[in-house]
Amino acid sequence: EIKGCSSKKDLPEAKRAFGYWSRCQDSGRSDYLERKQVGAYGVRFREGDQGIIVVVPMQDAKGFIWNHQKIYLDGTKQFHKGRTRGLFHLLKTLSPTGPIAICEGYATSATIFELTNLPTVCAFFAGNIPHVVQELISIQTGNSYLLFCDNDRHLPNNIGLTKAEEARAIAPDSIHVVAPFFDDIPDGKDASDWNDLVRLRGREFAQNQIRQKIASQSKE
């Protein structure tokens, strides 16, 4: 029996996903992570036809791994079949109090963890952030949340910011949106998240922007 399963239809795929995860290596080298200039936090590695694959586990609030995400050398991302809604990856153990950072993709999550040292959660995609917030606030009632969302200026509806604001509406007193600002950098998919900002402007610039945004929100 696998604890945490609430749907029989998801159980076979959860078993397969966990089986794949359990056969991956605990340590390894990834050209993708090196290109993104971030470390490996709770991920595993698997040899693929075109190089090393980064495998990111996807858990629920009870710690049960339902799925995983593969990140290939070129940045292509692929989920295993089955559940994704409300699942996340922890880069650092959560504390009962204090702020928790929530991001979209793994590289952005690793970037924010390295910049802030906060307990950081990877939600995998913008549309999942509201569901992950719902999962977390059900068990982490004493925390505040910082949503380090993508700023998808190149998309008509700016889905990163839109979904973060949707998530903030769940508990506006304890959830804050912290989107990167790119100033005079042209719009584009390579200038939308916090990892992009570090690459384009440097770590110190990104850290200072984070401090200023958090400080301004604390005064509201």
Summary of the structure (lengths in Angstrom):
residues: 220
radius of gyration: 17.0
end to end distance: 48.3
largest distance: 54.6
contacts: 713
relative contact order: 0.11
helix: 35%
strand: 21%
